[in-house]
Amino acid sequence: MQRSHVDVSKKFLAPPMSITVGPNDRILWGEYDSRAKRRIVRLFVSNDGGKNYDVARVFETGEILHIHNLVFDPALNKYWLLAGDHWDEPGIGLLDADLKGFEWVVKGKQSYRAVEVFDFGDRLVYGMDSEREPNAVMTLDKATGRVERGAEIDGSCIYACRFGGLYVLSTTVEPSKVNHSRFASIWVSRDGDRWTRVLQAEKDRWDARYFQYGSLVLPRGRSDEEQIIFSGQAVRGFDGRVFVGTLDCVQ
């Protein structure tokens, strides 16, 4: 273990929510900080295996609140950048592989607020991550930028992972005026259109402000095996343990 050197233009550095490894082992991550007074949000890149990071792009004051994730698209040879959180801040954009060009595909709605996406070739499928609007599974057409609402889900979506032919996402207990469920859930699909809830876990009694939101945490990335792996966070019966499960039948 050794510390990375991160080139920053200001003293404060916000940590990432996720880290992406792209072609040629390039490592990318963006700052994640939820303080409204945050001035800029920086995207960092390493080309030497994480030893050194440089600023690749700067999002100016008010453009976004933070960066949720970056996902490489081999067909487009670009990265999908997922940003949040409120008012005009949420958005999904395309970043060139050389990190020079960037454009927003969709911007400024809660329905564009995503943390993880599934790539179906001609479209992206993702669960909304919102405490301000009812959440659903969304589909973004890559060619047109059109976003359509699909299956309704019972909470904000922070985690998603592909296990073989199974596309799996989970919801988090994040109470608000539109999120009323006391249960975190796991939802499964084979085609990205039809989703089935296969598991629920009730939020424990501890205050989420100090002891975390209730979540069923999925790993990042992809597995070739149809074994769903998850852990529990602040939920009854699942907290602090890792589970491996298989499904008898999912359409």
C-alpha positions in Angstrom: 0.0 0.0 0.0 1.2 3.5 -0.8 -0.3 6.9 -1.1 -1.2 8.4 -4.5 -0.1 11.9 -5.4 -3.1 14.0 -6.4 -2.5 17.3 -8.2 -5.0 19.8 -6.8 -5.3 23.5 -7.4 -7.1 24.2 -4.1 -6.5 22.7 -0.6 -9.8 21.0 -0.3 -10.2 17.6 -2.1 -13.4 15.7 -2.1 -13.2 11.8 -2.3 -14.8 9.8 -5.1 -18.0 7.9 -5.0 -16.7 5.4 -7.5 -13.5 4.8 -9.5 -13.4 3.7 -13.1 -10.6 1.8 -15.0 -10.8 2.5 -18.7 -8.7 1.4 -21.8 -5.0 1.1 -21.3 -5.6 0.9 -17.5 -6.4 4.6 -17.3 -8.0 5.4 -14.0 -10.7 8.0 -13.6 -12.7 9.5 -10.8 -14.6 12.6 -10.0 -15.1 14.5 -6.7 -18.2 13.7 -4.7 -19.2 16.3 -2.1 -22.8 17.2 -1.2 -22.2 20.6 0.3 -24.2 23.2 -1.7 -21.4 25.8 -1.3 -18.9 23.6 -3.2 -17.4 25.8 -5.9 -15.9 23.5 -8.5 -16.0 19.8 -9.2 -12.9 18.2 -10.7 -12.3 15.0 -12.7 -9.0 13.3 -12.0 -7.0 10.9 -14.2 -4.1 8.6 -13.6 -2.0 7.0 -16.4 0.5 5.2 -14.2 -1.6 2.7 -12.3 -2.9 5.2 -9.6 0.5 6.5 -8.5 -0.2 10.0 -9.7 -3.5 11.9 -10.5 -3.9 15.0 -12.6 -6.9 17.2 -13.1 -8.5 16.2 -16.5 -11.6 18.5 -16.4 -13.2 21.1 -14.2 -16.9 21.7 -13.8 -17.5 25.2 -12.8 -19.6 26.6 -10.0 -23.3 25.5 -10.1 -22.9 23.2 -13.2 -23.1 20.0 -11.1 -23.0 19.2 -7.4 -20.8 16.1 -7.8 -19.9 13.2 -10.0 -21.5 9.8 -9.3 -19.7 7.6 -11.8 -17.9 7.2 -15.2 -18.7 4.2 -17.4 -16.7 3.4 -20.5 -18.6 2.6 -23.7 -16.4 0.5 -26.1 -18.8 0.9 -29.0 -18.7 4.7 -28.8 -15.1 4.9 -27.5 -16.3 7.4 -24.9 -17.1 7.5 -21.2 -20.6 8.1 -19.9 -20.4 10.6 -17.1 -23.1 10.6 -14.4 -23.6 13.7 -12.3 -26.1 14.9 -9.6 -28.0 16.2 -7.8 -30.6 19.0 -7.7 -32.3 21.6 -9.9 -30.2 21.9 -13.1 -27.3 19.8 -11.8 -28.3 16.2 -12.7 -27.1 15.0 -16.0 -25.6 12.3 -18.2 -22.9 13.3 -20.6 -20.3 11.8 -23.0 -16.6 12.3 -22.5 -14.1 11.5 -25.3 -11.7 8.7 -24.6 -8.8 11.2 -24.8 -10.7 13.3 -22.2 -10.6 16.4 -24.4 -14.2 16.7 -25.7 -17.3 16.6 -23.5 -21.0 17.2 -24.1 -24.2 16.7 -22.1 -26.7 14.3 -23.6 -29.4 15.1 -21.1 -29.3 17.6 -18.3 -31.4 19.3 -15.6 -34.1 16.7 -14.5 -34.3 14.3 -11.6 -35.0 11.5 -14.1 -31.4 12.0 -15.4 -30.0 11.3 -11.9 -28.1 8.0 -12.1 -25.3 6.3 -10.2 -24.9 3.1 -12.2 -26.0 2.2 -15.8 -26.4 -1.0 -17.8 -25.2 -0.8 -21.4 -27.6 -2.6 -23.8 -25.8 -1.4 -27.0 -28.3 1.1 -28.4 -29.5 2.2 -25.0 -28.6 2.7 -21.3 -30.8 1.4 -18.5 -30.6 2.7 -15.0 -32.5 3.2 -11.8 -33.1 6.8 -10.7 -31.4 8.0 -7.5 -33.8 10.7 -6.2 -35.3 11.8 -3.0 -37.3 14.5 -4.8 -39.4 12.5 -7.3 -40.8 8.9 -7.4 -38.1 6.6 -8.6 -38.2 4.3 -11.6 -36.1 2.3 -14.0 -35.2 4.6 -16.9 -34.0 4.0 -20.5 -31.9 6.4 -22.4 -31.7 6.0 -26.2 -28.1 6.6 -27.2 -28.9 7.9 -30.7 -31.6 10.4 -29.8 -31.1 11.1 -26.1 -34.7 10.3 -25.5 -35.4 9.1 -21.9 -38.4 6.9 -21.1 -39.8 5.8 -17.8 -40.1 2.1 -17.1 -40.8 0.0 -14.0 -41.6 1.9 -10.8 -39.2 1.1 -7.9 -39.6 1.7 -4.2 -36.6 3.9 -3.5 -33.5 5.6 -4.7 -31.0 3.4 -6.6 -27.3 3.6 -5.8 -26.1 0.1 -6.5 -26.4 -2.1 -9.7 -24.4 -5.0 -11.0 -24.7 -7.6 -13.8 -24.4 -11.3 -12.8 -24.2 -13.4 -16.0 -27.5 -12.8 -17.8 -29.1 -11.1 -14.8 -29.3 -7.3 -14.5 -29.6 -6.5 -10.8 -30.2 -3.2 -9.0 -31.1 -2.4 -5.4 -33.0 0.4 -3.7 -32.1 2.3 -0.6 -34.3 3.5 2.3 -33.9 7.3 1.9 -37.1 8.7 3.5 -38.6 11.8 1.9 -42.0 13.1 0.7 -41.9 10.7 -2.3 -39.9 7.8 -0.8 -42.1 6.2 1.9 -40.9 2.6 1.9 -39.1 1.2 5.0 -37.6 -1.6 2.9 -34.5 -1.8 0.8 -35.1 -4.1 -2.2 -33.3 -6.1 -4.9 -34.8 -6.0 -8.4 -33.8 -8.4 -11.2 -34.3 -8.4 -15.0 -33.0 -10.3 -18.0 -34.0 -7.8 -20.7 -33.9 -4.4 -18.9 -37.6 -3.9 -19.5 -39.4 -6.4 -17.1 -38.2 -6.1 -13.5 -39.0 -8.4 -10.6 -38.5 -7.6 -6.9 -36.9 -10.7 -5.4 -35.9 -9.5 -1.9 -36.8 -6.9 0.7 -35.0 -5.9 3.9 -36.4 -3.6 6.6 -34.5 -0.6 7.8 -33.2 -1.0 11.3 -34.2 1.3 14.2 -31.1 3.5 14.1 -31.2 7.0 12.8 -29.9 7.2 9.2 -28.3 10.6 9.8 -25.8 8.8 12.1 -25.9 5.1 11.2 -26.4 5.1 7.4 -29.4 4.6 5.1 -30.8 1.1 4.8 -29.2 -0.5 1.8 -28.6 -3.9 0.1 -25.2 -3.2 -1.3 -24.2 -4.7 -4.7 -20.6 -5.0 -5.9 -19.4 -2.7 -8.7 -18.6 -4.2 -12.1 -19.7 -7.5 -13.7 -19.6 -11.2 -13.0 -20.0 -14.1 -15.5 -21.8 -16.2 -12.9 -25.5 -15.9 -12.2 -24.9 -15.8 -8.5 -26.1 -12.6 -6.9 -23.7 -11.3 -4.2 -24.8 -8.5 -1.8 -24.3 -7.2 1.7 -26.6 -5.5 4.2 -26.2 -2.0 5.6 -28.5 -0.7 8.3 -31.2 -3.3 7.6 -32.7 -6.0 9.9 -31.4 -9.5 9.4 -28.9 -8.6 6.8 -26.7 -6.0 8.4 -22.9 -6.5 8.3 -23.0 -9.8 6.4 -22.3 -10.9 2.8 -24.8 -13.2 1.0 -24.6 -15.3 -2.2 -27.8 -16.4 -3.8 -29.2 -17.9 -7.0 -32.7 -17.6 -8.5 -34.9 -20.5 -9.7 -36.6 -18.5 -12.5 -36.6 -14.9 -13.7 -38.3 -13.9 -17.0 
